[in-house]
Amino acid sequence: MGLLATGGDGVKTFKLSSLKIIDNEDADMLQQTIPLLDGLIINREDEANRWVIEAYVEQEYYDFFQNLKNNKEEVLIQVKITKESNRPATFITAITGMNKIGGKMNVLFVGTIVDQRKEIIEEKLKSLIEQGYQGEELLQTFKAQI
């Protein structure tokens, strides 16, 4: 690969070990796992706390990613860094580039990490509200569940 350099001032590079595209259009979060041939994830440590994710995949995914790029300003992805056993990290990204390389391709995402604990808590709270809890009862039920 080597399209993105390691090192430099305030840049940390890690191996990307898994990639899932999360489609939250519908109420149910659809996840599509994309088999990686290789990949990098780079913490740019810039003022916007942006990360660059480069996924090297089979070219058969070109139309899938092109469709995402054309139809969505933001693409929610979930990645695992370094090894498959690590906890996943969720990012809100934009696809900034796609390149065909022989029979393969790469996809470049730039985005920011989502604090999943906050996201999980918000989902739990939303669910309780949808179940009709409110006021003190909502507070007590929420505390009991977290």
ZIURQUI-V632996 format. One line per field, one symbol per residue. ss: DSSP state (@ for helix, = for strand, . for the rest). psi: psi as a letter, one per 40 degrees, with the letter a starting at -180 (. if undefined). A space follows every 10 residues. Layout:
ss=???
psi=???
//
This chain:
ss=.......... .========= ===......= ====...=== ===....... ========@@ @@@@@@@@@@ @...====== =.......== ========== =..======= ====.@@@@@ @@@@@@@@@@ ....@@@@@@ @@@@@.
psi=cedhiiaihf hhhihheihh hhhfdidhhh hhhhhidiii hhhefadefi ihhhhhiiee eddddddddd ehdhhhihih hdideiiiih ihiiheihhh gbeaiihhih aiihhddddd dddddddddd eeiibddddd ddddd.
//
